[in-house]
Amino acid sequence: MTEETDRTQEPTARQLAAARGFVAGHGKPAKAVVESIGRAGARVVLVGADGALGDVIVPSAATGAALVEAVEHLEPAEWDAATVAAVKIGAEHRRRMAC
């Protein structure tokens, strides 16, 4: 692997604060699914205990995994039936997605 594709950076203070703030605002435990988004890096999709969705963009999947590990009450997850069932999408979110 090249150095470019194998970048393992620690999450920034801003990324950590965003994830911690999400957990604090949406309940414990929260789930996190790390998804590669190509050259842009990775998206850490957050699912709160209340079913809310959030995300944090990081430079790589390895950084995403480090973010999940560093945030208390944030559990690694996959898009399995339990994670999907935990998501609660409200009417306002559905309206925005329809546009």
Buried (B, 14 or more C-beta within 10 A) or exposed (E): EEEEEEEEEEBBEEBBEBBBEBBEEBBEBBBBBBEEEEEEBBBBBBBBBEBBBBBBBBBBBBBBBBBBEBBEEBEEBEEEEEBEEBBEEEEEEEEEEEE
